[in-house]
């Protein structure tokens, strides 16, 4: 017995002497083996509070991006989600799991049962749950730094103004309101309260659309000549019951709901503003879904550079969210351009004496997490959002011109600013 104990002690002594060099106990002898010291290629290093790794792949492969560097939960911007409909529950609240600078800290709903259920799911305390009547009490909750308004369009102005009066920054879903007059009032309310106002144009934060904007701005394939943009989907037979089919609540039909993506993306890709719009609209007769709003709108936008965008939006066609840009030296196609996920991009161009069709493959990012984090960063850094209230006002001005053209059957001319991105905040950093 004593001999076995001595052997065991000798092994313990070896372990102590090896220290950080490492060991392996193997077989009956349980021999200890030292490992070579790791290098920075494997361990990385900490710089400015972030872990960074040197590239480990050869130039033929796309380098991996940096590891996520989220802020500690206590340092993230707390958001109150106002409205617990489909978008909030299916997309926004789940997206916070991918946010690095934001976290949900409060909920607002007119449904007590739903409010209680969702709060339990996301760990929101009862004291941070509000109904619409008691919304103004968010003023007394210091954890709430910003609110995300996800309500029917006609309610946006009221709750943006109430949030601003409570001293909270505002991220508001698109369309911004139901008229340019209401949109301007929202901008003024936030300016007077010295809070930030951002409109949730998620496409401007989506990876593939950002790359497309880079192609346009840098003239990668020469001048962009034209664009075709389609955003259509169908509506169930009971669709008349939805608030989107009531003009007083929605401000319009397919145009402000899904056609807005075509309109805003054409402006965002080029940085220009239209100088002329021409449109046609249609509402099927005797269909209660379209008693007060349109089903289909086709509209054309002409820009100062003579770039032309042909756009189609409808509640009457099977889901399709495609855009194509025609450049001097290439054609860029994007299926699912305005979808929540699944964006793709192909570039057709000349390759010697042949034609090539190449797919651009980018690492996708959650669009909702990207826009929420941008708003949080603007709060933390005291910066103007890339898509501020003024961007939303301009879209309402243009939609009103589109409706006017459809009503009269004549084009509507507009005066465009003499600079690019006239209604946007500072550009976003290059994506890694």
N, C-alpha and C positions, 0 to 999 in steps of 0.2 A: 504494500500500500504506500509506504513512504517513498519508494522509488518512483512510482507513478506521479506522486505529488511534486517531486523535484523536477521531473520532465515538464510538467505543466507550468511550473514557475519559470523555468528557463524560457519556455515559449512566451510567457507574459513579459519577460525581460526584453526579448527580441522585439515584441510589439511596441514596448515603450521606447526603445532606441530608434525604431523606424520613424515614429512620429508621423509627420504629414506626408511622408513618402508613399504611404499606402501599404496594403498587405493583402495576401490571399491565403486562406487556410484551405488546403486541399489534401485529399487522401488521408491515410492513417497518420502520416508524419506531420500533417498540418503545417507545412513549411510556409514561411512568410516571404513574399517577393515584393521588391520595390518597383513602383511605376515611374516612367519618365514624367517630368514636370509638364503640365499643360501649357499651351501657348495662347496668345490673344486671339488667334484665329478661331479657337474653340471657346474660350471664356469670354471674349469681348472685353469691353472696358466701359466705365461709367464716365460720361461727359455731360456736363450741364444737367445733372440729375436724370439722365437717360442712359439706358444700356445700349451700346452700339457694337456691332460686329463688323470686321473687315470683310470685303467680298471674298467668297471662297470658290466662286465658279469662274471658269475660263470665259473669254470674251464672246465665245459662240453662244453662250446661254444668257438669258435675261437675268440680271442680278435680283436676288431676293430683296424685298423692302426691309426697312428697319422694324424691329419688334414694336408692338403697341406700347405707348408710353402714357397711360391714363393718369389723370390727376387723382390724388387720394380723394375718396368720396366726400370728405369734409370740405374740400377745396373746390368742388364742382359747383356749377351754377344750378340752383334749385328752380325747377319749372312746375307751375300749376297747369294741368291739362284741363281746358275748359270745353266740356262736351265729350261724352263717352259714346259716340256713334261708331260706325264700322271702321272708319279711318283710324280713330284713336286706339281702338281695341285690336284691330288686325295689323296695323303697321306702326303707329307712333310709340305706344308703350313698349312693345317688343324691341323697337329700335334703340331705346335707351340702354339696352344691354350691350350695344356696340358703341355707345357714346364714350368719349374719353374726357369730356369737359362738362357734361351735364347729367343731371339725375332728376327723376320725378319726385316731388316732395308734397304735392297736393293735387286734389281732384275736385272738379266742379261738375255737377249733373243735376238734372231735374227729376231723376229717378232714384229715390232712396234705396230701393232694393239693389239696383245695379251699382250705385255708388258704394254701398257696403261690400258687395261681392268683389268688385274690382280693387277696392282699397285693401281688402284682405289678401288678394292675389299678389299685389305689388308692395305690401308692407307699408302702406300709407296709414298713419294714425288717424283715428276718428276725428280728432280736433283739427286735422288738416283737410277735412272733407266739407265742401260747401254746396248749398243749393244756389240757384240763380238769384233768389231774393237776397240771400245773405252774402253774395259775392264780394261786396265791398269790404267785408271783414278780412280779406287777404292783406289789407293794409297793415294789420297787426301781426302778421306772420313773417318774421325776419328771414326765415328759411326760403321764402319765395322771392326770388330775384327777377323772374320773368314769367310770363304766362304765354301759353300756346292756345290761341283761339281756334277751335275746330267746330264751329257752329254753322247753321244755315247762313247763307250770304247776307240776308237782310239783317241779321243780328250782329254782324261784325262791328259795325260802327258803334253801337251802344256799348258793347263789352270792351272794345279797344279804348273808348273814352273813359269807361269806368276803371279799367286797369291803369291807364295813365294817371287818373285822379288819385289812385291808390299808390302811386309812385313805383309801379312795376314796369319793366321793359316788356315789349310785346312782339311776339312772333304770330302772325296772322295767316291763316290759310288763304289760298287763292280761290276764286277771284276776291280781290280786296274788299269789295262792297257790292252794291247793285247800281251804282252810278258814280261818275267822276266827282260830282258835288259831295257825296258822302265820303269818298276817298280823300278828297282834299281836306275835309273837316277832320278826318282821322289823323292826317299828317300834322295839321295845326294843333290838335289836342296833345299829341305826343311832344311836339316842339315846345309848347307852352309848359308842359310838365317836366321837360328836360329828361325824357326817357327815350330809348331807342325803339324804332318801329321797323320790323323786317317782314317782308311778304314771302311766304313759303313756296318759292319757285324752285322746286327740287331739281328740275332738269338742269338748272345752271350750276348745280353741285354734283351732277352725275358724271362719272368718269369718261364714258364714250362721247357724250355731247361736249364735254370740255375739250377733249382731243380734237373733235371736229371744229370747234371754234378756233383752236390753235391752227389747224390747217387753213381756215379762212383768213384769219388775221395775218398769218405769216406768208400767205400766198404760196403754200407748199406745192400746189398743183396749178399755179397761175390764178387768174381772176376767177372768182365765183360768178357764174352767169345766172343761174336760176336754182330754184328749189321747189320740190313738190312735197307737201306734207299732208298726211291723212291721219285723222284720229276719229274713228267711228266705233260704235258699240250698240248693242240692242237693249231694249227696255222691256221688262215683263208686262203682260197685259194689264196687271193691276198697278202699273207705273203711275197712273194719275194720282194715286194716294201719296206718292213721294213728294217731299217739299221741293225737290228739283223741278217738278212739273207745275209748280205754282209761281206765276210771275212775281207776285208780291214778295215771295221768299227768296227766289233764285235770281231775279233780274233778267232772266232769259233762259233759253233752253240749252241746246248742245254747244252754242258758241261760248258762253262764259264758263261752262263746266269743263268741256274737253277740247273745244276749238281753241281755247286760250293757250294751250300748249303749243299749237302750231304758230300762233301769233307771237307769243313771247319768245319762242325758240328762234324764229327768223330774226327777230330784233337782237337777241343775245348773241347769235352766231356771228353776225356782221358788225354789231355795235352801232349800226345806222338806225334811223327812224324813217318810216314810210312818208313819201310825199304825195301818194295817191292810193286810194283803196277803191275797189269795185266789187260788188257783192250781189248774191242772189240767195233767197231763203225760201223754205217750203215747210208747210205744216199740213199733214194729211187731214182732209175734211172729215168731220164726224168721228174723229178719234179723240176720246176724252183726255188722253195723255198729252195731246198737243192743242188743247183748247185755248191756252193762254201763252204757250211758249212754242218756239220753232222746233222742228225735228232736224232739219238739215240746213246748213249754210255752206255755200261755196264762195270763197273770197280770194281776191288777188291783191297783193301788196307790191307797189313799186317804190324803190329806194333811190336815194340821190345818185348812187353809182350805176343806176340802171339794172341792178340786181332785182329779179322778180321772183316772188314767192306765190305759188298757186296752192291754196289750202282747201281742204274738204273736211267738214266735221258733221257728224250725224248720230242720232239715236236710233237710226233705222237699219244699219248695216252690221254684219257680223264683225266682231272685235278685230280691229286692224290699227296699228299705231306705227306707221312706216314713214320714213322721210328719205328723200334722195336729193343730193346736191350735185349739180353739173358744173364742173370746173373747166378751164381751158384744156387741161391735159389729163383729166381723170373724172370718173364718176364715182361718188361715194354713196353707198346704200346702207341704210340702217333699219333693219327690222326691229320691231319692239322699241322704237326710239323713245316713246313716252311711257313705257310700261314701268312698273315698280321694279321688275327684275328682267333679266334675259336680253339685254341690249347686245346687238352684234353690229359689226362694221366690215364691209368689203370695199376694196378700192380696185376699180377697173382702169387700167392704163396701158400704154404701149411699153413693150419690153423688146427692144430690137425690132425684128421683123415679125414679132408675135404680139398678141394681146394677153396680158396677165390679169388674173382676178385673184387678189390676195386678201386674206382675212386678217384684220388687225385684232389681236387678242390682248385685252387688258385685264388686269385684276379688278373684278367688280367690287364696289363698295356700297354699303347701304345708303341710299340717297337721303332717307329721312334722318339717319344718324349724322350724315355729313352736314345737312342744313341746320340741325339742332346744335351741333358742335360749333358751327360757324357763328350762330347767334350767341352761344355761350362765350366764345372767344371775343366777340365784339363787346360783350358786357365786361369781361375780365380786363381787356386791353383798352377799353373806352374808345372803340372805333366805330365808324359808320358801317352798317351791313352792306354787303355787295348788292343785295336786292332790297333797298329801303322802300318806304311808303311811296316815294315819288315814282318808282318803277311800276307800282300797282296803279297809280293815278294815270300814267301814260297808257297803260293797256285799256283802261276804261274809256279814255278819250278815243282810242282807236276802235274799240268795239262799238261805241256810239256812232262813229263814222261808218262802220260796216253796216250797222242796222239802217242808217240813213240812206246809204247807197242801195241796199236791198229794197227799201220802201219806195224810193224814187226811180230806181232803174238807171241811175246816172252815177258816174264816178264822183268821188269826193276828194278834193285836193286839200293837202295839209302842208303846213310850214314845218320843216324839220330843223332841229338844232344844227349848228355848224361844227359840232364836235362829236366824236364817238362816245358811246356809253354816257350820254348826257344825264341820264336819270339813275345811274348806278353809283355805288360806293367804290372804294379802292378795290383793285383786282385781287383775286385769291392767289395764294402762293402756288408755285408749280407743284403738281402732284408727284410724290416720290414713287 
